[in-house]
Amino acid sequence: NGEIMNNSENKKTLQSQIPEEDYSLKPEYWVKRPLNDEEKDWKGEQKNWVDGYVKSVDHPHRALIINALKKLMPFESIVEVGANCGPNLFLIRKEFPNTKVAGIDLSPEAVEVGKKFVPEADLRVGSMIKLPWEDKSFDIGLADASLMYISSDDIDVVMIELVRVTKKALLIIDRFDESEKGVIKNHIWTRNYPLILEKLGYKVEQIKLDEKTWPGSINWQKFGYLFIAMRK
């Protein structure tokens, strides 16, 4: 018990060391984030920050996900971690209407909107650190710009959970760095996803993001990738 308490205390210490300007890396920010938060994650007209995710359904990078899924056919089920209100799940159901879709997010506000936006989805409030599904419940796992909020302490657990609940493949859109555990750059965690995935037994294909797939963001164009990971 003393060891568990020490680990817990260490994590609290590490959380407190996150610079104030990197507030979005603290899980409690997403759990407690109110709908009327003036901070917005997407550009354009929107009623609130969650509505910004609904409106982002047409963002060009989401087409990369759909195209990658076409290459991974056949499949019957997909789970997304950090799904917010489900813009990706909405598009997946539209393109693959018979697919079972599920998602998890820390934000109760986002999940509440998502249940109306994608009523067919099994959307739940919760953490990627402990996914509420049985082993091999889904064919494919998706993490779209969500692992960048996972700390160097938690990334191994999150990846193991993704591997545990999926059978066939993982799709990850995030920013690359040579560091395996990750370093904070431009207020988010960046890391070496190909190395992580290969160590977990996946064959990895990389597709570089560019001004067409993520317009208006130099950082996504410079460091962003779609990683398509197939079980060997």
Disulfide bonds with the S-S distance in Angstrom:
none
